[in-house]
């Protein structure tokens, strides 16, 4: 269930110490415990945040994270890009799954 947009919605992202204010028109969706999803003003963009264990390959971690939101998620990895880390991160990965357009 999505929240009703108001003048100011404050959201505490997983692992953060202080809540942030969402831009005007953005809202928060109801999600599993420990996860936060925000929705853009047009309703066509959903951005999810969660904390998960970093055990396994980036592909395995990505799959487990997706299954928090969709337990039946089982789409293969289409592309994996590794980028150099910065700001204290050892590395950054972009994982693209091969999801049919209807999904």
C-alpha positions, -999 to 999 in steps of 0.1 A, spaced: 0 0 0 14 34 -10 13 64 13 -6 95 5 18 123 -8 20 152 17 39 184 19 68 166 36 75 129 40 105 119 60 121 85 55 148 67 74 168 47 50 182 14 62 215 19 81 211 57 82 211 77 115 187 104 104 156 105 82 157 124 49 129 145 34 115 132 1 111 158 -27 76 171 -34 54 145 -50 74 115 -39 59 89 -16 68 58 3 55 23 -4 48 -4 22 76 -30 20 90 -59 39 105 -51 73 139 -35 69 134 -24 33 123 10 21 108 18 -14 102 54 -26 80 61 -56 84 90 -80 57 116 -86 44 99 -118 43 65 -102 65 48 -128 98 49 -109 104 29 -77 137 30 -59 143 4 -32 168 4 -3 178 -24 20 207 -38 39 218 -74 31 247 -96 40 276 -93 16 283 -130 14 287 -146 -20 292 -132 -55 277 -99 -66 252 -119 -87 241 -140 -57 238 -109 -35 217 -92 -61 194 -122 -65 188 -124 -27 181 -87 -25 155 -89 -53 138 -119 -36 132 -96 -5 107 -77 -28 97 -106 -51 101 -141 -36 97 -157 -70 125 -136 -86 147 -160 -106 159 -141 -137 194 -147 -150 221 -121 -149 224 -104 -183 253 -81 -176 277 -74 -147 299 -43 -147 325 -38 -120 337 -2 -114 366 10 -92 356 18 -56 358 52 -41 349 69 -8 358 39 12 341 13 -10 364 -15 -24 344 -19 -56 310 -10 -71 290 -34 -93 261 -29 -116 240 -61 -121 214 -62 -149 190 -91 -149 174 -104 -180 138 -95 -171 110 -98 -198 95 -65 -208 61 -75 -192 77 -76 -158 
